[in-house]
Amino acid sequence: MERDNKFWKGALTGALVTAFAGLLIVGLSAGIFIFASGVIRRREEAKGPGYQLEQSQANQAADGSGEEGDAEKTLNYSRIAGKLQAIQSLVDQYFLYDEDPEKVENTIYLGMMAGLGDIYSTYYSPEELEDLLEETEGEYYGIGALVSQNLYTGVSTITKVYEGTPSEAAGMMAGDRLYKVNGEEVTGVDLDVLVNTKIRGEEGTDVIIEVYRPSIEDYVELTITRGKVEVPTVEYEMMENAVGYVAVSQFDVITVKQFEEAVEDLESQGMEKMVIDLRNNGGGVMQSSVQMLDYLLEDDITTWEDPYGAKENEGHTLLVYTADKNEEGSSDCATDGKELDIPMVVLVNENSASASEIFAGAMQDHGKAVIVGTTTFGKGIVQSIFPLSDGSAIKMTTQNYYTPSGRSLNGTGIDPDVTVEPNEALAERIEVEPEEDNQLQTALEVFEKGADAVREEMESQSETEKETEAFPPRNETEGAQGEE
């Protein structure tokens, strides 16, 4: 217990610079847009790292916004610069250790973004940005595990270990909480940065990861040799009673093709019903989610009105729309002429986020699937990356997104049509047999009995359990006395 307290103390400290959750160990953040003209990595070396700040000061001086009367609305750069200079003077005079100027400067920018009070907004150094912008094609030199991050504590947790990967070989388990990577505490480190700059690396090199394992209430140090990992973003199989099962671990660029191939293969095997498993899917590329919805839904559902009414989208199925602070935005509609007209169930849990919620929300709003599991994470906002002149960048929340019915899921998530808690005894298992998976079994019952019947049965069972807890059975002695 003492070691658990040690872990959470570190976790709460790291929460000051926490990042978003529910992402796979590969890929960029769900719903991130890149704003740039020309090549992202272009640098304006001649202008120097201070160019952006100088431009901001010049703009303020030109419009008068830097005056003291507007202090509550704008930053006073003159005062800030003076205070930083005073602090630096004290550091130079009294600080016991050697100063790393680059680290200090980067931390200043991190602090500015943290001051926005938005857990999704952060700063990327030039090196971090370069790593983050690498093309995600489903192959990488990593460890082969799925990780999500709690927004409020900054703790990153392994939610799945893939078979035949370096993680499995090293003994990593689902439920492990990442504490240190190569000796550096990583609680609160932006998840993209953690994955792309600390866990990934050259093939054949080792990464030492220290985790806290709740099942034994102790720390475990794992030495994992990085290898080439082909990410199985889509796994599928044909089950009994003509039910096709498709698990999507994240929405990557390659996921759309993998998903369509899986559906076509299952159809060739006689699939009549389909379960789409989005549990522990933290998102990925938002447009991949949209394209998969387009593939499944007919094009002419007009239940919900497109708020932006683009002429080319008139009469088409609304899938998702976004809006910024000025109530300006865009929408995505189904237009590919394809559909899959069979009963469907979508499995979700608390780690299903962002692009997963876009997918589940659209299927639920249009009545095309029954949602089974637990309430999703609740990330209904879009982040955009803005490159700066020195090769660094900031990431900020810029838009809300909404399901076709106009629901904003941020902070609330999607409530399933049939709620069923997972069997916690299976949480650390790498592989779980379908008959052991109570949430999957509930999904199969929905096909047989219908969502309403299954929900009523579960509610009735829950009430019976509550009554049993309130009035526990008497022991044999009490029973004998009662009979007398």
C-alpha positions in Angstrom: 0.0 0.0 0.0 2.9 2.3 0.8 4.3 1.8 -2.7 0.8 2.5 -4.2 0.7 5.8 -2.3 4.1 6.6 -3.8 2.8 6.0 -7.3 -0.2 8.2 -6.9 1.8 10.9 -5.3 3.8 11.0 -8.5 0.7 10.8 -10.5 -0.9 13.8 -9.0 2.3 15.8 -9.4 2.4 14.9 -13.1 -1.2 15.9 -13.6 -0.2 19.5 -14.0 1.0 18.7 -17.5 -1.4 15.9 -18.3 -2.6 15.0 -21.8 -5.6 13.5 -23.5 -6.5 9.8 -23.1 -7.5 6.7 -24.8 -5.0 6.6 -27.6 -3.2 3.6 -29.1 0.5 3.4 -28.7 0.8 4.3 -32.4 -0.5 7.3 -34.3 -1.4 10.9 -33.8 -4.1 12.4 -31.6 -7.7 11.8 -32.6 -9.1 14.8 -34.4 -5.9 16.8 -34.7 -5.6 19.1 -37.6 -2.4 20.6 -38.9 -2.4 24.3 -39.8 0.5 25.4 -42.0 1.3 26.8 -45.4 3.9 24.8 -47.3 6.1 22.3 -45.5 5.6 22.0 -41.8 9.3 21.6 -41.0 10.3 24.9 -42.7 12.2 27.1 -40.4 12.9 30.8 -40.4 16.4 30.6 -38.9 17.3 34.1 -39.9 14.5 35.5 -37.7 15.5 33.4 -34.7 13.4 31.6 -32.0 12.1 34.9 -30.6 10.4 35.9 -33.9 6.9 34.9 -32.9 7.1 36.7 -29.5 8.4 39.8 -31.2 5.6 39.8 -33.7 3.1 39.5 -30.9 4.6 42.4 -29.1 4.6 44.5 -32.3 1.0 43.7 -33.0 0.0 44.7 -29.5 1.9 48.0 -29.8 0.1 48.7 -33.1 -3.4 48.2 -31.8 -2.9 49.5 -28.3 -3.9 46.1 -26.8 -0.8 46.1 -24.7 -1.8 49.1 -22.6 -2.3 48.7 -18.9 -6.0 49.2 -19.1 -6.3 45.9 -21.0 -4.2 44.0 -18.5 -7.0 41.7 -17.7 -7.5 40.7 -21.3 -4.0 40.5 -22.6 -0.6 39.4 -21.4 1.8 42.2 -20.3 4.9 41.0 -22.1 7.1 43.8 -20.8 6.3 42.8 -17.2 6.8 39.1 -18.0 10.1 39.7 -19.6 11.3 41.8 -16.7 10.3 39.1 -14.2 11.9 36.4 -16.1 15.1 38.4 -16.3 15.0 38.9 -12.5 14.5 35.2 -11.9 17.3 34.3 -14.3 19.6 36.6 -12.4 18.8 34.8 -9.2 19.3 31.4 -10.8 22.7 32.5 -12.2 23.8 33.8 -8.8 22.5 31.1 -6.4 21.3 27.9 -8.2 23.5 25.0 -7.0 23.4 22.9 -10.2 24.1 23.4 -13.9 21.2 25.0 -15.8 19.9 23.4 -19.0 18.7 26.6 -20.9 16.9 24.6 -23.6 14.9 22.7 -21.0 14.1 25.8 -19.1 12.9 27.6 -22.2 10.7 24.7 -23.3 9.2 24.5 -19.9 8.3 28.2 -20.0 6.3 27.5 -23.2 4.7 24.4 -21.6 3.7 26.5 -18.6 2.0 29.1 -20.9 -0.1 26.4 -22.5 -0.9 24.9 -19.2 -2.1 28.3 -18.1 -4.9 28.1 -20.6 -6.6 25.6 -18.2 -7.2 23.1 -21.0 -5.8 19.7 -20.5 -5.5 19.1 -24.2 -3.4 22.2 -25.0 0.4 21.8 -25.0 3.7 22.8 -26.5 5.9 20.6 -28.7 9.7 21.2 -29.1 11.1 21.0 -32.7 12.3 17.4 -32.0 8.9 16.4 -30.5 7.0 17.8 -33.4 9.2 16.1 -36.0 8.5 12.7 -34.3 4.8 13.4 -34.0 4.4 14.2 -37.6 5.9 11.0 -38.9 3.5 9.3 -41.3 1.5 6.6 -39.4 1.3 3.6 -41.7 0.7 0.8 -39.2 4.4 -0.3 -38.9 6.8 1.0 -36.3 9.7 0.0 -34.0 8.0 -0.2 -30.7 6.8 -2.6 -28.1 3.3 -3.7 -29.3 1.0 -2.5 -26.6 -2.1 -0.4 -26.3 -2.0 2.5 -23.8 -4.5 5.0 -22.6 -4.0 8.1 -20.4 -6.2 9.4 -17.6 -6.8 13.1 -18.3 -7.0 14.2 -14.7 -4.1 12.2 -13.1 -1.8 12.0 -16.1 -1.3 8.3 -15.5 -0.8 6.1 -18.6 -2.0 2.6 -18.4 -1.5 -0.5 -20.6 -4.9 -1.6 -21.8 -3.9 -4.4 -24.1 -0.7 -6.4 -24.8 -0.6 -7.9 -28.3 0.4 -11.5 -28.8 3.8 -12.2 -30.3 5.2 -8.7 -29.6 8.1 -7.5 -27.5 5.7 -6.4 -24.7 4.4 -9.9 -24.3 7.9 -11.4 -24.4 9.0 -9.1 -21.6 6.0 -9.9 -19.4 4.0 -6.7 -19.6 0.4 -7.1 -18.6 -2.8 -5.2 -19.2 -3.5 -2.9 -16.2 0.2 -2.0 -15.8 0.7 1.7 -15.0 3.6 3.3 -16.7 5.8 5.0 -14.0 9.3 5.4 -15.6 10.7 5.0 -19.1 14.5 4.8 -19.1 14.6 6.1 -15.6 12.5 9.2 -16.4 9.1 9.6 -14.7 6.4 9.9 -17.3 3.3 10.6 -15.3 1.7 13.7 -17.0 3.8 13.6 -20.1 1.8 14.2 -23.2 0.8 10.8 -24.5 2.0 11.4 -28.1 5.3 12.6 -26.8 5.6 9.6 -24.5 4.9 7.1 -27.3 6.8 8.7 -30.1 9.9 10.1 -28.4 10.4 7.9 -25.4 8.9 4.4 -26.1 9.6 4.2 -29.9 13.1 3.9 -31.0 15.5 2.0 -33.3 14.9 -1.6 -34.0 16.8 -3.9 -31.7 17.4 -1.3 -29.0 16.2 -1.7 -25.4 13.7 0.5 -23.5 13.5 0.0 -19.8 10.0 0.6 -18.5 9.1 0.6 -14.8 5.4 -0.1 -14.2 3.2 -0.2 -11.1 1.2 -3.5 -11.1 -2.0 -3.1 -9.0 -2.5 -6.9 -8.8 0.6 -7.3 -6.7 0.7 -3.8 -5.3 4.4 -3.4 -6.4 6.7 -2.0 -9.1 8.1 -4.2 -11.9 10.9 -3.2 -14.1 10.8 -4.5 -17.7 13.5 -4.5 -20.3 11.8 -4.6 -23.7 13.7 -4.9 -27.0 12.1 -2.8 -29.6 11.0 -4.5 -32.8 9.1 -4.0 -36.0 5.4 -4.2 -35.0 2.7 -4.5 -37.6 -0.3 -3.0 -35.8 -3.4 -5.1 -36.0 -5.8 -2.2 -36.1 -8.6 -4.6 -37.2 -9.1 -8.2 -36.1 -12.1 -10.3 -37.1 -13.6 -13.7 -37.0 -16.9 -15.5 -37.8 -18.8 -16.6 -34.8 -21.8 -18.9 -34.3 -25.2 -18.0 -35.7 -23.7 -16.1 -38.6 -22.4 -13.3 -36.3 -19.3 -11.5 -37.6 -17.0 -10.0 -35.0 -14.8 -7.1 -35.9 -12.5 -5.5 -33.3 -11.0 -2.0 -34.2 -8.2 -1.0 -31.9 -7.7 2.4 -33.3 -8.6 4.6 -36.3 -5.5 4.8 -38.4 -5.0 5.7 -42.0 -4.9 2.0 -42.9 -7.8 1.0 -40.7 -10.5 1.9 -43.3 -9.1 -0.5 -45.9 -8.6 -3.2 -43.2 -12.2 -2.7 -42.0 -13.7 -3.0 -45.4 -11.7 -6.1 -46.2 -12.8 -7.7 -42.9 -16.5 -6.9 -43.6 -16.3 -8.2 -47.2 -14.6 -11.4 -46.0 -17.2 -12.0 -43.3 -20.0 -11.4 -45.8 -18.5 -14.0 -48.1 -18.7 -16.4 -45.1 -22.4 -15.7 -44.7 -22.4 -13.0 -42.1 -26.0 -11.9 -41.1 -25.2 -9.9 -38.0 -22.1 -7.9 -36.9 -20.5 -6.9 -33.6 -18.1 -3.9 -33.9 -15.8 -3.8 -30.8 -14.5 -0.3 -30.0 -13.6 -1.0 -26.4 -10.2 0.6 -25.4 -10.1 2.4 -28.8 -9.0 5.9 -27.9 -9.5 7.3 -31.4 -6.9 8.1 -34.0 -7.6 9.7 -37.4 -11.1 11.3 -37.3 -11.7 11.0 -41.0 -11.1 7.2 -40.9 -14.0 7.0 -38.5 -16.1 9.1 -40.9 -15.2 6.9 -43.9 -16.1 3.7 -42.0 -19.5 5.2 -41.2 -20.0 6.2 -44.8 -19.2 2.6 -45.8 -21.9 1.2 -43.4 -24.7 3.7 -43.7 -26.9 4.5 -46.6 -26.5 7.9 -48.1 -30.0 9.3 -47.9 -31.0 9.3 -44.2 -32.5 12.7 -43.5 -33.5 12.2 -39.8 -31.1 15.0 -38.7 -30.5 18.3 -40.5 -27.1 19.4 -41.6 -26.4 22.7 -39.7 -24.1 23.9 -42.4 -26.3 22.9 -45.3 -23.6 22.5 -47.9 -25.3 22.2 -51.3 -23.3 19.1 -52.2 -24.5 17.4 -48.9 -28.2 18.1 -49.3 -30.2 14.9 -48.8 -27.2 13.0 -47.6 -26.8 11.2 -44.2 -25.2 13.5 -41.6 -22.3 11.7 -39.8 -20.7 14.4 -37.7 -20.2 18.2 -37.6 -17.8 20.6 -35.9 -18.0 24.2 -34.8 -15.5 26.7 -33.5 -15.7 29.6 -31.0 -17.4 31.7 -33.7 -20.1 29.0 -34.4 -18.5 28.4 -37.8 -17.7 24.9 -38.8 -18.2 22.0 -41.3 -20.0 18.7 -41.6 -19.3 15.2 -43.0 -22.0 13.2 -44.8 -22.3 9.8 -46.3 -21.8 9.9 -50.1 -20.1 6.7 -51.2 -23.3 4.8 -52.3 -22.6 1.9 -50.1 -24.4 0.5 -47.1 -24.5 -2.6 -44.9 -28.1 -3.4 -44.0 -27.8 -6.0 -41.2 -28.3 -5.9 -37.4 -25.3 -4.4 -35.7 -24.0 -4.0 -32.1 -21.2 -1.6 -31.1 -19.2 -2.5 -28.0 -17.7 0.5 -26.0 -16.2 1.2 -22.6 -14.7 4.1 -20.6 -11.6 4.0 -22.8 -13.5 4.5 -26.1 -12.8 8.1 -27.0 -12.9 10.7 -29.7 -13.2 9.0 -33.1 -14.7 6.0 -31.4 -17.4 8.2 -30.0 -18.0 9.8 -33.4 -18.6 6.4 -34.8 -20.8 5.1 -32.0 -22.7 8.3 -31.7 -23.7 8.4 -35.4 -24.7 4.7 -35.4 -26.8 5.3 -32.3 -28.4 8.5 -33.6 -29.4 6.9 -36.8 -30.7 3.7 -35.1 -28.3 1.5 -37.0 -26.7 -0.2 -34.1 -27.3 -1.0 -30.4 -24.6 0.3 -28.2 -23.5 -2.1 -25.5 -21.0 -1.7 -22.6 -20.2 1.2 -20.4 -20.3 5.0 -20.9 -17.5 6.2 -23.2 -14.7 8.6 -22.2 -16.3 11.9 -23.4 -13.8 13.6 -25.7 -16.0 15.8 -28.0 -13.4 18.4 -29.0 -10.9 18.8 -31.7 -7.3 19.9 -31.3 -5.2 21.7 -34.0 -1.5 21.9 -34.3 0.0 25.3 -35.1 3.7 25.2 -36.2 5.9 28.1 -35.1 8.8 29.6 -37.0 11.6 27.8 -35.2 10.2 24.3 -35.9 8.3 23.9 -32.6 4.5 24.0 -32.3 1.6 24.4 -30.0 -1.5 22.2 -29.8 -4.8 23.9 -28.9 -8.4 22.9 -28.6 -10.2 24.7 -31.5 -13.5 23.1 -32.1 -16.4 21.1 -30.6 -17.8 18.2 -32.6 -21.4 17.0 -32.5 -23.2 13.8 -33.3 -25.9 14.0 -36.0 -28.6 14.8 -33.4 -26.5 17.7 -32.1 -25.2 16.0 -29.0 -21.9 17.3 -27.6 -20.2 14.4 -25.9 -17.4 16.4 -24.3 -17.2 15.5 -20.6 -20.3 13.2 -20.8 -19.6 10.5 -23.3 -22.1 8.2 -24.9 -24.4 6.2 -22.7 -24.9 2.7 -24.0 -28.4 1.4 -24.9 -27.5 -1.7 -22.8 -25.2 -1.1 -19.9 -23.0 -4.0 -18.7 -19.9 -3.8 -16.5 -16.9 -5.9 -17.6 -15.7 -8.9 -15.7 -12.8 -7.4 -13.8 -11.2 -10.8 -13.2 -10.2 -10.8 -16.9 -8.6 -7.3 -16.9 -5.0 -8.5 -17.0 -5.4 -11.3 -19.5 -3.8 -10.9 -22.9 -6.4 -13.1 -24.5 -10.0 -13.6 -23.4 -12.1 -16.4 -24.8 -15.5 -15.1 -26.3 -17.5 -17.2 -23.8 -15.7 -15.5 -20.9 -16.3 -12.0 -22.2 -19.6 -11.0 -20.5 -20.0 -7.8 -22.5 -19.6 -9.7 -25.8 -22.0 -12.3 -24.6 -24.5 -9.6 -23.8 -24.1 -8.2 -27.4 -24.9 -11.7 -28.8 -28.0 -11.8 -26.6 -29.2 -8.5 -28.1 -29.3 -10.2 -31.5 -31.4 -13.0 -30.1 -33.8 -11.2 -27.7 -33.6 -7.5 -28.7 -32.1 -4.6 -26.7 -35.3 -3.9 -24.7 -35.6 -7.5 -23.5 -32.0 -7.8 -22.6 -32.1 -4.5 -20.7 -35.2 -5.5 -18.8 -33.6 -8.8 -17.8 -30.4 -7.1 -16.6 -32.4 -4.5 -14.6 -34.5 -7.2 -13.0 -31.4 -9.2 -12.1 -29.8 -6.0 -10.6 -32.9 -5.4 -8.5 -32.8 -9.0 -7.2 -29.1 -8.6 -6.3 -29.9 -5.4 -4.4 -32.7 -7.2 -2.4 -30.3 -10.1 -1.6 -27.8 -7.6 -0.2 -30.4 -5.7 1.8 -31.9 -8.9 3.3 -29.1 -11.6 3.6 -30.3 -15.1 4.2 -30.3 -16.3 7.8 -27.9 -19.0 8.9 -29.1 -22.5 9.7 -29.5 -21.8 13.4 -31.7 -18.7 12.7 -33.8 -20.7 10.3 -34.4 -23.5 12.8 -35.5 -21.0 15.4 -37.8 -19.3 13.0 -39.5 -22.7 12.2 -40.1 -23.3 15.9 
